[in-house]
Amino acid sequence: MDLARIADWLLSSEIHPINPLTEVLARRQYSQESLYRAAFKDTRFSSGFGMYPPPSPKQPRTGGSIAWILVKFGFVGGLGIFLNQSVLFALTTFFGLYYLIGAVLSSQAAVLVNFALNNFLVFRSRESAGGLIRKIFLFNAVSSSDLLLRIPLLFGLTSALGIGYLWSNLASIFLTFGARFLVSEKKIWAKHVAPITPGSR
């Protein structure tokens, strides 16, 4: 192989990408070892062999389609509803608490379980921004805001319409399901693409 002819061709090319081989040739003084070493790093030579492929944008890990995430979120929500209803029944039946107070306490118990299952099951593959404390804070804030709507609805259905408090509690949970899912999917566990760094190639 005529190294001098290869060097002249590379330096006379119309396109001069910044790469190790061009920098070595530009100095006009180089050893055969440095030339070969730089050639392996030159994308015009090595990319065809897959040695140094160009970096591609990192795709976010989303945990599957939105439909599959919704199914998992609904399954976790169903477990939370069962816990919510069980705790509410126990507090009102065995401890004599007023059903509205029991609804607040049972909701907080369900929030803790729902957060753990959502974080480690539903959205576990997502590289979302923010730490665990931030997610807990946001999830609890959403749940507390949810109670501002559910408690008046629970009171109206139970006291005004005479519907059993367990059925009223169940109806209020279902009516706010969509809002909880949207906030969880778009804000708390939002998709996050990590920036490409030299070490991530």
C-alpha positions as CSV (number, residue, x, y, z in Angstrom):
1,M,0.0,0.0,0.0
2,D,1.4,3.4,-1.0
3,L,1.0,5.5,2.2
4,A,2.1,8.6,0.4
5,R,-0.6,8.4,-2.2
6,I,-3.3,7.8,0.5
7,A,-2.0,10.8,2.4
8,D,-2.1,13.0,-0.7
9,W,-5.6,11.9,-1.5
10,L,-7.0,12.6,2.0
11,L,-5.4,16.0,2.1
12,S,-6.7,17.0,-1.3
13,S,-10.3,15.9,-0.7
14,E,-12.9,18.5,-1.0
15,I,-14.4,17.5,2.4
16,H,-12.1,17.7,5.4
17,P,-13.9,16.3,8.4
18,I,-12.2,16.8,11.7
19,N,-10.9,13.4,12.7
20,P,-7.7,11.9,14.1
21,L,-6.3,10.8,10.7
22,T,-6.7,14.3,9.1
23,E,-4.9,15.9,12.0
24,V,-2.0,13.5,11.7
25,L,-1.6,14.0,8.0
26,A,-1.8,17.7,8.3
27,R,1.3,17.8,10.4
28,R,3.3,16.3,7.4
29,Q,5.6,14.6,9.9
30,Y,4.3,11.3,11.2
31,S,5.4,7.8,11.8
32,Q,3.8,4.7,10.2
33,E,2.5,3.6,13.6
34,S,0.8,6.9,14.3
35,L,-0.7,6.9,10.8
36,Y,-2.2,3.4,11.2
37,R,-3.5,4.2,14.7
38,A,-5.2,7.4,13.4
39,A,-6.6,5.5,10.4
40,F,-8.5,3.1,12.6
41,K,-10.1,6.1,14.3
42,D,-11.0,7.8,11.0
43,T,-14.7,7.3,10.3
44,R,-14.0,7.1,6.5
45,F,-12.1,3.9,7.1
46,S,-13.5,2.4,10.4
47,S,-17.2,3.1,10.2
48,G,-17.7,0.6,7.4
49,F,-16.3,-2.1,9.6
50,G,-18.4,-1.1,12.6
51,M,-15.4,-0.1,14.7
52,Y,-16.5,3.4,15.4
53,P,-20.1,3.8,14.3
54,P,-21.6,7.2,14.4
55,P,-23.6,7.8,17.6
56,S,-27.4,7.5,17.3
57,P,-29.9,9.4,19.5
58,K,-30.7,7.4,22.6
59,Q,-34.3,6.3,22.6
60,P,-36.3,6.8,25.8
61,R,-37.2,3.7,27.7
62,T,-41.0,4.1,28.0
63,G,-42.0,0.7,29.4
64,G,-44.2,-0.1,26.4
65,S,-47.1,1.4,24.5
66,I,-49.4,3.9,26.2
67,A,-52.2,1.2,26.1
68,W,-50.0,-1.3,28.0
69,I,-49.0,1.3,30.6
70,L,-52.7,2.2,31.1
71,V,-53.5,-1.5,31.7
72,K,-50.7,-1.8,34.3
73,F,-51.8,1.5,35.9
74,G,-55.4,0.2,36.0
75,F,-54.2,-3.0,37.6
76,V,-52.3,-1.2,40.3
77,G,-55.2,1.2,40.7
78,G,-57.5,-1.8,41.3
79,L,-55.3,-3.1,44.1
80,G,-55.3,0.4,45.6
81,I,-59.1,0.5,45.4
82,F,-59.4,-2.8,47.2
83,L,-57.0,-1.6,49.9
84,N,-58.8,1.8,50.1
85,Q,-62.2,0.1,50.5
86,S,-61.0,-2.4,53.0
87,V,-59.3,0.2,55.2
88,L,-62.4,2.5,55.0
89,F,-64.7,-0.4,56.0
90,A,-62.5,-1.3,58.9
91,L,-62.1,2.3,60.2
92,T,-65.9,3.0,60.1
93,T,-67.1,-0.5,61.2
94,F,-64.6,-1.5,63.9
95,F,-63.3,1.9,65.1
96,G,-66.4,4.0,64.6
97,L,-64.8,6.7,62.6
98,Y,-66.9,9.1,60.6
99,Y,-66.9,7.9,57.0
100,L,-65.3,11.2,55.6
101,I,-62.4,10.9,58.0
102,G,-62.1,7.3,57.2
103,A,-62.0,8.1,53.5
104,V,-59.1,10.5,54.0
105,L,-57.1,8.0,56.0
106,S,-57.8,5.0,53.7
107,S,-56.8,7.1,50.7
108,Q,-53.4,7.9,52.3
109,A,-52.8,4.2,52.9
110,A,-53.7,3.4,49.3
111,V,-51.4,6.2,48.1
112,L,-48.3,4.7,49.6
113,V,-49.0,1.3,48.1
114,N,-50.0,2.7,44.7
115,F,-46.8,4.8,44.6
116,A,-44.6,1.9,45.3
117,L,-46.3,-0.3,42.7
118,N,-46.3,2.4,40.1
119,N,-42.7,3.3,40.6
120,F,-41.3,-0.2,40.6
121,L,-43.8,-1.9,38.3
122,V,-45.7,0.4,35.9
123,F,-43.0,3.0,35.2
124,R,-39.9,1.1,36.4
125,S,-38.2,1.2,33.0
126,R,-38.6,4.9,32.5
127,E,-35.5,7.1,33.0
128,S,-37.6,10.0,34.3
129,A,-36.0,13.2,35.6
130,G,-36.0,13.8,39.4
131,G,-35.3,11.6,42.4
132,L,-37.5,9.4,44.5
133,I,-38.4,12.1,47.0
134,R,-39.6,14.4,44.2
135,K,-41.8,11.6,42.8
136,I,-43.3,10.8,46.2
137,F,-44.0,14.5,46.8
138,L,-45.7,15.0,43.5
139,F,-47.7,11.8,43.8
140,N,-48.9,12.7,47.2
141,A,-49.8,16.2,46.1
142,V,-51.9,14.8,43.3
143,S,-53.6,12.4,45.6
144,S,-54.3,15.3,48.1
145,S,-55.7,17.4,45.4
146,D,-57.8,14.5,44.3
147,L,-59.4,14.4,47.8
148,L,-60.5,18.0,47.4
149,L,-62.8,16.7,44.7
150,R,-63.6,13.3,46.0
151,I,-64.7,14.2,49.6
152,P,-67.5,16.7,48.5
153,L,-68.6,14.1,46.0
154,L,-68.5,11.4,48.6
155,F,-70.5,13.5,51.0
156,G,-73.1,14.4,48.3
157,L,-73.7,10.9,47.2
158,T,-73.9,9.5,50.7
159,S,-75.6,12.2,52.7
160,A,-77.8,13.8,50.0
161,L,-78.7,10.8,47.8
162,G,-78.5,8.1,50.5
163,I,-76.0,5.9,48.6
164,G,-73.9,3.7,50.8
165,Y,-70.5,5.3,51.6
166,L,-68.5,2.4,50.2
167,W,-70.3,2.7,46.8
168,S,-70.0,6.5,46.9
169,N,-66.3,6.2,47.7
170,L,-65.8,3.7,44.8
171,A,-67.7,6.1,42.4
172,S,-65.5,9.1,43.4
173,I,-62.3,7.1,42.8
174,F,-63.4,6.0,39.3
175,L,-64.4,9.6,38.4
176,T,-60.9,10.9,39.1
177,F,-59.0,7.9,37.6
178,G,-58.3,9.6,34.3
179,A,-56.8,12.8,35.8
180,R,-54.5,10.7,38.1
181,F,-53.2,8.7,35.1
182,L,-52.5,11.8,33.0
183,V,-50.6,13.5,35.8
184,S,-48.7,10.4,36.6
185,E,-47.8,9.6,33.0
186,K,-47.0,13.1,31.9
187,K,-45.5,14.7,35.0
188,I,-44.4,12.3,37.7
189,W,-42.9,9.6,35.5
190,A,-42.5,11.7,32.3
191,K,-40.3,10.3,29.5
192,H,-36.8,11.6,29.8
193,V,-34.0,11.1,27.2
194,A,-30.5,11.1,28.7
195,P,-28.0,13.2,26.8
196,I,-25.4,11.4,24.7
197,T,-21.9,11.5,26.2
198,P,-18.7,10.2,24.8
199,G,-18.8,7.3,27.3
200,S,-22.3,6.3,26.3
201,R,-21.3,5.2,22.7
